[in-house]
């Protein structure tokens, strides 16, 4: 048996991909596409990964490529974790999670601009 064959035999089984729910806060950056008076945005994303840390890393990297400035990420775990926490997870949300898993990707489900002045909301 060759060294390659031995290595292949002792290789750890690959962990399955799961989908994690992430709440991401982003700040301002030139070219971010947010409304003029917004101070940032809050985003809900569904991201696939073998663990939550990988899902966060991949999501942050993609958001940076999209000219966004991620400031903070809060993870809410997998669908099962959220159900255990008592979250109601509707069919639309489940469909987006399934898409993230099938495409091994990050799906931005919601993005809400944030404003210091509540009267500024919705104005560009």
N, C-alpha and C positions, 0 to 999 in steps of 0.2 A: 504494500500500500504506500502510495507517495505521500509526501508532506501535505500536498494540496487536498488529497482525498481525506487525510486525517483531520485537517482543519475544517473541511466541509462537514464531516461527521460530528465534530464537537461544537459546531457553531450553534449558538443559542437560538431558540425559536424566535422568530420576529414577532414583536408585540403588535396586536391589532390596532388599527387607527380608531380613534374615537372622536366625537365632536364635543367641543367645549364652548360654553356661552361666556363671552367676555364683554365687559363694559369698559370702553376706552374713552378717556378724556384727551382731547387734542387741543393744543394751543394754536396761535397764529403763526403763519409762515408765508412768505411771498409765494404766490401762485397756488394757494391752498383751495381756492374756489369758494370760500365761505363768504357770506354777506359782509359788506364793508364794516358795519358796526358790531359785528360779532366778535367776542373775545376768545372764542374757541368753539368746540362742539363736543357733544357726548354721542357715542356710537355704541350700538349693540351689534356684535359680530358673532358668527358661529364659525369656529375654526377647527379643522381636523389636526390630529397629532397623536403620537403614541402616548403622550402625557400632556398635562396642562402647560408645563414649561415650554415644550416644543410648540404648542399651539400659540402661546403668547409670543415667542420669538418670531415665528413665521408671520403672525399678524402685524407686529411692530415693523418688521422689515418691509412688508407690502405697503403699509401706510406711509412709511418714509419714502418709498418709491413713488407714491402718489402725491408727493409734495405736502404731506400732512406732518404735524409735529406731535407725536404721541407723548403725553405727559404722565399718565397713570393708567394702569390696567387692573381691573378687579375681575377675578375669575369666579364663576358660579358653578363650575364643574360640568359634568355630563348631564344628559337628560335624566338619567337615573338619580344622580345627586340632587338635581333640582326638584324632582318629584318627592324625594325623601325630605327635602326642606319645606315641602308644602306649596311649591310654586305651581300655578296652573299653567300648563303648556298646551296651547291650542294647536289645531291641525296645521295652520299656516306656519307656525314656528317649527313644528315637527318636519314639515316639508322642506323648509330652508335648511334644517339640520341634516336631513337626508341628502340634500343636494351637496352640502359641504363635504359630507362623507364620500359620496359617489364620485365627486370631482377632486377629492383630496385638496380642498381649497379653503379659502376664507370667504364667507358670505357676509356682506354688510347688510344687516336687516333693517337698521334704522340709524339716521343721523340727524340730530337736532342741534342747530346752532345755539350757542350760549351768549347772553348779553349781560353787561353790567347794569345797564339801564333797561328795566322791564318794558318801558315804552318803545324801545328801539326794535323789539322783536318783529321779525317779518319785513323790516325795511332794509333796503340795500343802500 
